Amino acid sequence: MSISAFVFLAVRAAHVLLAAAWLGTAAFIYLFLSPALDEMGPSGAALMTIMGRRGFHPLIAKIPATSDAAARTALLTEIAATKRRMGVFGRVVLALQVVALVCMAVGHYV
């Protein structure tokens, strides 16, 4: 096997593995993590606060620091609207990722 064939196969394998990891992460967040946090209700806020401190999303990190009731309500309303949009776009992104993974899998044969 030539060195160029080996490099091609290595890059192709890495490409498919990373795409599968990307799809798996998106599926995990959309299908498991988000519904579990919804079920947890207020106790899920502790996990989201920790994730906010780690840079997950700046809106999440602001909730515990907001003491004004009106500002807190406005922030929670903004988060609820963002969550609804994430639900819609989560389905779209997951479907597009599945299509991309299938195209990569059969692309070599077409």
CNS distance restraints for C-alpha pairs under 8 A (distance, minus, plus):
assign (resid   1 and name CA) (resid   5 and name CA) 6.46 0.50 0.50
assign (resid   1 and name CA) (resid   6 and name CA) 6.81 0.50 0.50
assign (resid   2 and name CA) (resid   6 and name CA) 6.39 0.50 0.50
assign (resid   3 and name CA) (resid   7 and name CA) 6.17 0.50 0.50
assign (resid   4 and name CA) (resid   8 and name CA) 6.06 0.50 0.50
assign (resid   5 and name CA) (resid   9 and name CA) 6.18 0.50 0.50
assign (resid   6 and name CA) (resid  10 and name CA) 6.09 0.50 0.50
assign (resid   7 and name CA) (resid  11 and name CA) 6.03 0.50 0.50
assign (resid   8 and name CA) (resid  12 and name CA) 6.01 0.50 0.50
assign (resid   9 and name CA) (resid  13 and name CA) 6.01 0.50 0.50
assign (resid  10 and name CA) (resid  14 and name CA) 6.17 0.50 0.50
assign (resid  11 and name CA) (resid  15 and name CA) 6.00 0.50 0.50
assign (resid  12 and name CA) (resid  16 and name CA) 6.26 0.50 0.50
assign (resid  13 and name CA) (resid  17 and name CA) 6.07 0.50 0.50
assign (resid  14 and name CA) (resid  18 and name CA) 5.98 0.50 0.50
assign (resid  15 and name CA) (resid  19 and name CA) 6.16 0.50 0.50
assign (resid  16 and name CA) (resid  20 and name CA) 6.13 0.50 0.50
assign (resid  16 and name CA) (resid 101 and name CA) 7.76 0.50 0.50
assign (resid  16 and name CA) (resid 104 and name CA) 7.33 0.50 0.50
assign (resid  16 and name CA) (resid 105 and name CA) 7.96 0.50 0.50
assign (resid  17 and name CA) (resid  21 and name CA) 6.18 0.50 0.50
assign (resid  18 and name CA) (resid  22 and name CA) 6.10 0.50 0.50
assign (resid  19 and name CA) (resid  23 and name CA) 6.18 0.50 0.50
assign (resid  19 and name CA) (resid 101 and name CA) 6.84 0.50 0.50
assign (resid  20 and name CA) (resid  24 and name CA) 5.97 0.50 0.50
assign (resid  20 and name CA) (resid 101 and name CA) 7.12 0.50 0.50
assign (resid  21 and name CA) (resid  25 and name CA) 6.04 0.50 0.50
assign (resid  22 and name CA) (resid  26 and name CA) 6.29 0.50 0.50
assign (resid  23 and name CA) (resid  27 and name CA) 6.05 0.50 0.50
assign (resid  23 and name CA) (resid  94 and name CA) 7.09 0.50 0.50
assign (resid  23 and name CA) (resid  97 and name CA) 6.00 0.50 0.50
assign (resid  23 and name CA) (resid  98 and name CA) 7.16 0.50 0.50
assign (resid  24 and name CA) (resid  28 and name CA) 6.01 0.50 0.50
assign (resid  25 and name CA) (resid  29 and name CA) 6.21 0.50 0.50
assign (resid  26 and name CA) (resid  30 and name CA) 6.05 0.50 0.50
assign (resid  26 and name CA) (resid  90 and name CA) 7.97 0.50 0.50
assign (resid  26 and name CA) (resid  94 and name CA) 6.61 0.50 0.50
assign (resid  27 and name CA) (resid  31 and name CA) 5.58 0.50 0.50
assign (resid  27 and name CA) (resid  32 and name CA) 7.63 0.50 0.50
assign (resid  27 and name CA) (resid  94 and name CA) 6.56 0.50 0.50
assign (resid  28 and name CA) (resid  32 and name CA) 5.25 0.50 0.50
assign (resid  28 and name CA) (resid  33 and name CA) 6.31 0.50 0.50
assign (resid  29 and name CA) (resid  33 and name CA) 4.73 0.50 0.50
assign (resid  29 and name CA) (resid  34 and name CA) 5.93 0.50 0.50
assign (resid  30 and name CA) (resid  34 and name CA) 5.74 0.50 0.50
assign (resid  30 and name CA) (resid  35 and name CA) 7.59 0.50 0.50
assign (resid  30 and name CA) (resid  87 and name CA) 7.73 0.50 0.50
assign (resid  30 and name CA) (resid  90 and name CA) 6.29 0.50 0.50
assign (resid  30 and name CA) (resid  91 and name CA) 7.83 0.50 0.50
assign (resid  31 and name CA) (resid  35 and name CA) 6.73 0.50 0.50
assign (resid  32 and name CA) (resid  36 and name CA) 6.06 0.50 0.50
assign (resid  33 and name CA) (resid  37 and name CA) 6.16 0.50 0.50
assign (resid  34 and name CA) (resid  38 and name CA) 6.26 0.50 0.50
assign (resid  35 and name CA) (resid  39 and name CA) 6.23 0.50 0.50
assign (resid  36 and name CA) (resid  40 and name CA) 6.22 0.50 0.50
assign (resid  37 and name CA) (resid  41 and name CA) 6.57 0.50 0.50
assign (resid  37 and name CA) (resid  44 and name CA) 5.21 0.50 0.50
assign (resid  38 and name CA) (resid  44 and name CA) 7.38 0.50 0.50
assign (resid  40 and name CA) (resid  44 and name CA) 5.05 0.50 0.50
assign (resid  41 and name CA) (resid  45 and name CA) 7.55 0.50 0.50
assign (resid  43 and name CA) (resid  47 and name CA) 7.84 0.50 0.50
assign (resid  44 and name CA) (resid  48 and name CA) 6.46 0.50 0.50
assign (resid  45 and name CA) (resid  49 and name CA) 5.93 0.50 0.50
assign (resid  46 and name CA) (resid  50 and name CA) 6.38 0.50 0.50
assign (resid  47 and name CA) (resid  51 and name CA) 6.23 0.50 0.50
assign (resid  48 and name CA) (resid  52 and name CA) 5.96 0.50 0.50
assign (resid  48 and name CA) (resid  60 and name CA) 6.32 0.50 0.50
assign (resid  48 and name CA) (resid  61 and name CA) 7.88 0.50 0.50
assign (resid  49 and name CA) (resid  53 and name CA) 6.33 0.50 0.50
assign (resid  49 and name CA) (resid  60 and name CA) 5.99 0.50 0.50
assign (resid  49 and name CA) (resid  61 and name CA) 5.59 0.50 0.50
assign (resid  49 and name CA) (resid  63 and name CA) 7.89 0.50 0.50
assign (resid  49 and name CA) (resid  64 and name CA) 7.60 0.50 0.50
assign (resid  50 and name CA) (resid  54 and name CA) 6.50 0.50 0.50
assign (resid  50 and name CA) (resid  61 and name CA) 7.94 0.50 0.50
assign (resid  51 and name CA) (resid  55 and name CA) 6.47 0.50 0.50
assign (resid  51 and name CA) (resid  56 and name CA) 5.20 0.50 0.50
assign (resid  51 and name CA) (resid  57 and name CA) 7.57 0.50 0.50
assign (resid  51 and name CA) (resid  60 and name CA) 7.89 0.50 0.50
assign (resid  51 and name CA) (resid  61 and name CA) 7.96 0.50 0.50
assign (resid  52 and name CA) (resid  56 and name CA) 4.80 0.50 0.50
assign (resid  52 and name CA) (resid  57 and name CA) 5.34 0.50 0.50
assign (resid  52 and name CA) (resid  58 and name CA) 6.16 0.50 0.50
assign (resid  52 and name CA) (resid  59 and name CA) 7.65 0.50 0.50
assign (resid  52 and name CA) (resid  60 and name CA) 5.20 0.50 0.50
assign (resid  52 and name CA) (resid  61 and name CA) 4.47 0.50 0.50
assign (resid  53 and name CA) (resid  61 and name CA) 5.95 0.50 0.50
assign (resid  56 and name CA) (resid  60 and name CA) 7.80 0.50 0.50
assign (resid  57 and name CA) (resid  61 and name CA) 6.97 0.50 0.50
assign (resid  58 and name CA) (resid  62 and name CA) 6.63 0.50 0.50
assign (resid  59 and name CA) (resid  63 and name CA) 6.96 0.50 0.50
assign (resid  59 and name CA) (resid  75 and name CA) 7.56 0.50 0.50
assign (resid  59 and name CA) (resid  79 and name CA) 7.31 0.50 0.50
assign (resid  61 and name CA) (resid  65 and name CA) 7.62 0.50 0.50
assign (resid  62 and name CA) (resid  66 and name CA) 6.31 0.50 0.50
assign (resid  63 and name CA) (resid  72 and name CA) 6.68 0.50 0.50
assign (resid  63 and name CA) (resid  75 and name CA) 7.25 0.50 0.50
assign (resid  63 and name CA) (resid  76 and name CA) 7.81 0.50 0.50
assign (resid  66 and name CA) (resid  71 and name CA) 6.90 0.50 0.50
assign (resid  66 and name CA) (resid  72 and name CA) 5.77 0.50 0.50
assign (resid  67 and name CA) (resid  71 and name CA) 7.78 0.50 0.50
assign (resid  67 and name CA) (resid  72 and name CA) 6.90 0.50 0.50
assign (resid  68 and name CA) (resid  72 and name CA) 6.05 0.50 0.50
assign (resid  69 and name CA) (resid  73 and name CA) 6.05 0.50 0.50
assign (resid  70 and name CA) (resid  74 and name CA) 6.17 0.50 0.50
assign (resid  71 and name CA) (resid  75 and name CA) 6.09 0.50 0.50
assign (resid  72 and name CA) (resid  76 and name CA) 6.12 0.50 0.50
assign (resid  73 and name CA) (resid  77 and name CA) 6.06 0.50 0.50
assign (resid  74 and name CA) (resid  78 and name CA) 6.20 0.50 0.50
assign (resid  75 and name CA) (resid  79 and name CA) 6.21 0.50 0.50
assign (resid  76 and name CA) (resid  80 and name CA) 6.12 0.50 0.50
assign (resid  77 and name CA) (resid  81 and name CA) 6.29 0.50 0.50
assign (resid  78 and name CA) (resid  82 and name CA) 6.19 0.50 0.50
assign (resid  79 and name CA) (resid  83 and name CA) 6.01 0.50 0.50
assign (resid  80 and name CA) (resid  84 and name CA) 6.32 0.50 0.50
assign (resid  81 and name CA) (resid  85 and name CA) 6.42 0.50 0.50
assign (resid  82 and name CA) (resid  86 and name CA) 6.08 0.50 0.50
assign (resid  83 and name CA) (resid  87 and name CA) 6.27 0.50 0.50
assign (resid  84 and name CA) (resid  88 and name CA) 6.62 0.50 0.50
assign (resid  85 and name CA) (resid  89 and name CA) 6.13 0.50 0.50
assign (resid  86 and name CA) (resid  90 and name CA) 5.44 0.50 0.50
assign (resid  87 and name CA) (resid  91 and name CA) 6.53 0.50 0.50
assign (resid  88 and name CA) (resid  92 and name CA) 6.69 0.50 0.50
assign (resid  89 and name CA) (resid  93 and name CA) 5.96 0.50 0.50
assign (resid  90 and name CA) (resid  94 and name CA) 6.03 0.50 0.50
assign (resid  91 and name CA) (resid  95 and name CA) 6.15 0.50 0.50
assign (resid  92 and name CA) (resid  96 and name CA) 6.17 0.50 0.50
assign (resid  93 and name CA) (resid  97 and name CA) 6.04 0.50 0.50
assign (resid  94 and name CA) (resid  98 and name CA) 6.28 0.50 0.50
assign (resid  95 and name CA) (resid  99 and name CA) 6.33 0.50 0.50
assign (resid  96 and name CA) (resid 100 and name CA) 6.13 0.50 0.50
assign (resid  97 and name CA) (resid 101 and name CA) 6.09 0.50 0.50
assign (resid  98 and name CA) (resid 102 and name CA) 6.17 0.50 0.50
assign (resid  99 and name CA) (resid 103 and name CA) 6.11 0.50 0.50
assign (resid 100 and name CA) (resid 104 and name CA) 6.14 0.50 0.50
assign (resid 101 and name CA) (resid 105 and name CA) 6.17 0.50 0.50
assign (resid 102 and name CA) (resid 106 and name CA) 6.28 0.50 0.50
assign (resid 103 and name CA) (resid 107 and name CA) 5.46 0.50 0.50
assign (resid 104 and name CA) (resid 108 and name CA) 7.38 0.50 0.50
assign (resid 106 and name CA) (resid 110 and name CA) 6.54 0.50 0.50
